[in-house]
C-alpha cells in the first residue's frame, strides 16, 4: 500500500515502511525530480512558478506562497495515500519541514482523508523507541492483511 508519512521527509519512517513491503509517500523522490529538472537552474531554489498555483488546491490564495509551494508537493502525496503514519513532537533532525502552517495543513488533510492512520509521539527512551517500531510494524502488517 502507499503510506503517507509525516514529517514527509523522515528517512526513518520511509525506511520502516519500505522494509515491510509498502511504498512510502515521502517528498524525497518528488524533490529529486525537481532538482534534476533542467528547468531548475540552481538548487535549492527548486520551485517553479507553477508550484504555488498548484498549491491553491490545498491552500487559499491568502496563504503565503511558501506554504502553497510546499503543499503543491505534499498535497498530491496526501491525495495518493492509502494509509498514513503521523509522528507528533518529532525533533528538528527527525524530518522537520520548516513551516508550521504547512505542518498543520498536511496533518489536517491526512486526518480528513479517512484512511487508516497511525498517530504516534516521538519516543524519548530506548523502551519507547522499541514500542514505537513494534506499533509501526503491527500497523503495516494489518494494512497488508486488509489489502491482501
Helices and strands as residue ranges (DSSP letters): E 2-6, H 11-19, E 23-25, H 27-36, H 49-54, G 55-57, H 65-80, E 83-88, H 92-95, H 100-112, E 116-121, H 126-147
